[in-house]
Amino acid sequence: MSDAIQSATAERTDVRTDDGPTTGGRVITISDSAVRRVRQMIERRADDTLILRVSVSGGGCSGFQYGIGFDNAVHEDDLVFERDGVRLAVDDVSLDLLDGSEVDFVEELIGASFQVRNPNAASSCGCGTSFSI
């Protein structure tokens, strides 16, 4: 197991004491590159309460689409994963579709973006924002 996955896995909790959902062994990780980028964005906004939120909704050209953004609150159906001080929130339903995924930040000639590497996706669109199972 890579150090990145061990770090993210070691810092998650399988049982929430506030009667919220449990991971049930499901996990999502965040890459070194994504951690660095999130930290930069948090510093730029001068708001250390920000949480990176990843979600899945119906739509997009392949059936489901990813949503990635910042939030200041943890909702009752969220599971929160933490790596090197960066918190990642995922709602319980989305985590079913994202189990085993990695959130990465990629810089290419055509631009820079957060991307989800999802082992559950049978196919995805060319831009990487939607997928099917």
Solvent accessible surface area in square Angstrom, and as a share of the most:
residue,aa,sasa,rsa
1,M,161,0.72
2,S,60,0.39
3,D,117,0.61
4,A,22,0.17
5,I,69,0.35
6,Q,89,0.39
7,S,30,0.20
8,A,1,0.01
9,T,38,0.22
10,A,85,0.66
11,E,80,0.36
12,R,44,0.16
13,T,87,0.51
14,D,68,0.35
15,V,107,0.61
16,R,47,0.17
17,T,139,0.81
18,D,93,0.48
19,D,142,0.73
20,G,18,0.17
21,P,27,0.17
22,T,61,0.36
23,T,2,0.01
24,G,68,0.65
25,G,49,0.47
26,R,38,0.14
27,V,26,0.15
28,I,0,0.00
29,T,10,0.06
30,I,5,0.02
31,S,12,0.08
32,D,76,0.39
33,S,31,0.20
34,A,0,0.00
35,V,5,0.03
36,R,140,0.51
37,R,65,0.24
38,V,1,0.00
39,R,103,0.38
40,Q,86,0.38
41,M,36,0.16
42,I,25,0.13
43,E,130,0.58
44,R,165,0.60
45,R,132,0.48
46,A,94,0.73
47,D,44,0.23
48,D,125,0.65
49,T,68,0.40
50,L,15,0.07
51,I,2,0.01
52,L,1,0.01
53,R,41,0.15
54,V,0,0.00
55,S,35,0.23
56,V,21,0.12
57,S,57,0.37
58,G,61,0.58
59,G,31,0.30
60,G,45,0.44
61,C,109,0.65
62,S,27,0.17
63,G,42,0.40
64,F,66,0.27
65,Q,71,0.31
66,Y,31,0.12
67,G,31,0.30
68,I,61,0.31
69,G,32,0.30
70,F,44,0.18
71,D,33,0.17
72,N,85,0.44
73,A,48,0.37
74,V,65,0.38
75,H,88,0.39
76,E,153,0.69
77,D,66,0.34
78,D,1,0.00
79,L,3,0.02
80,V,47,0.27
81,F,5,0.02
82,E,62,0.28
83,R,15,0.05
84,D,69,0.36
85,G,59,0.56
86,V,3,0.02
87,R,76,0.28
88,L,1,0.01
89,A,0,0.00
90,V,0,0.00
91,D,29,0.15
92,D,44,0.23
93,V,112,0.64
94,S,2,0.02
95,L,0,0.00
96,D,87,0.45
97,L,40,0.20
98,L,0,0.00
99,D,50,0.26
100,G,43,0.41
101,S,1,0.00
102,E,52,0.23
103,V,0,0.00
104,D,17,0.09
105,F,19,0.08
106,V,25,0.14
107,E,135,0.61
108,E,95,0.43
109,L,193,0.96
110,I,166,0.84
111,G,40,0.38
112,A,57,0.44
113,S,50,0.32
114,F,39,0.16
115,Q,55,0.24
116,V,18,0.10
117,R,116,0.42
118,N,20,0.10
119,P,94,0.59
120,N,54,0.28
121,A,30,0.23
122,A,85,0.66
123,S,61,0.40
124,S,68,0.44
125,C,20,0.12
126,G,92,0.89
127,C,97,0.58
128,G,33,0.32
129,T,77,0.45
130,S,1,0.01
131,F,0,0.00
132,S,31,0.20
133,I,107,0.54
